[in-house]
Amino acid sequence: MTAIINRNSDLNDNRDEIPPGTLYLLILKSLAVRGKLHGYEIADNIQQTTDDVLQVEEGSLYPALQRMLVKGWVIAEWGVTAGNRRARYYSLTSAGKKQLGIEVSQFQRVMGAITRVIQTI
């Protein structure tokens, strides 16, 4: 699943793939920091927080949110946006908070290993 692209890629429009599972990490962290958000706000938060480097595509975001609902990491409720549109708002469950810790730990472990390889060359 290539859900996130590097918006600042070279002229050949090469896309950097993010390691599997990172989308969950980014969504969970967005909800942990910002609280209840609808899908567009989640995607926008990730894009703004990463200074437009990462963009979550709609076709990847909503299936990921659905999987997260099934896993019990988030709950959803219908609400109305600031623009008076109906939207599904997502928030973390206690299982989602626990999963965020697991995702962060796994990410840091992998990045540490990659860093060690880069530094030895």
N, C-alpha and C positions, 0 to 999 in steps of 0.2 A: 504494500500500500504506500504509494508516494502521495502523502497528504500535504506535505509542506514543501515549499519551494524556496530557493534563494532568489529573492526579487532583484538582487544586485548582481546577477550573473553576467558573464561576458557576452559579447555580441552573438555568439553561437547559440545563446539561450539554453546553455547547459543547466540542468537542474541538479541540485545537491539532494541526495536522498538522506533522510533522517533515519536513524536506527529504529527498527520496529519497537512499538510501545511508547515512543516519545510523544506521540499525539495524546495519549492518555495523560502523561505527565503534564503536558502543557495545559490541557483542559482542567485537570484537577487543581493545578496550581492557580490558574486564573480564577476558579471558583473559590478557592481558599482565601485568596487575597481580596477579591472584589465582592464576594457574596453571591447572591442570586442574580443570574444573568440569563438572557435568552441567547440563542445560537449566534446571531450576528454580533452581539456584544462580546461573546467569547472569542470569535474570530478576530474582531477588531482589537480586543485587548492584547491578543498574542501579536498581532501585526504592529501595534503601537509600541508595546513593551520591547520588541526586538528591533525597533527603529526601521521598520519595513523590510527587514531581512527575511522574516518568515511570514508566510501567508498560508492559512488553512483553507483549503478549498471546500466549498459547501458539500460536494459529493463525498467527501471524507469525514467532515465534521459530524453531520447528522447520523450516519451509520455508527460512528464511534460513540456518540451520545446514547444511541439506542442500546448498544452493547453494554455501556456503562450502567444504564437503567436496569437491564437484565441482571447484571452482576451485583446490583444493589449499592453501587458507589455513589450514585446521584439519585435524586428524586426530581420529579417535574410537576409543575402546575401551570395551568393556563392563566395568563394575565394580559394586560394591555400595555403596549409600549408608549414611550413619550410621544410618538407620532400617531397615537390612537389606533394602533393595529394590534390585532390579537396575536400573541406569541406564547410559546412554551418556555417557561423560566425554569432553569436548572439550579439545584443547590446540592452541596455535599452532604452525604450521610456520614455517620461515624465510621462505617466501613470504607467510605471514600477517603476520609482523613487518614485512616490507617494505610490504605492503598497508596496514598500520596507519599507517605513516608517510605514505603517499600520501593516505589518508582524512583524517588530521589536517591535512595541508597544504591539501587541497581545502576542508575545513570552515573553516579559518582564513581562507582567501582569500575565500570567500563571506561569512562573517560580517564580515570587514573591509569588504567592499563595501557590505553592508547598513548597517553602522555609519556609514559615510561618508554614505550617503543620509539616514539618520535625523538625523545631526548638522547637515546643511545645511538642514534644514527649520525 
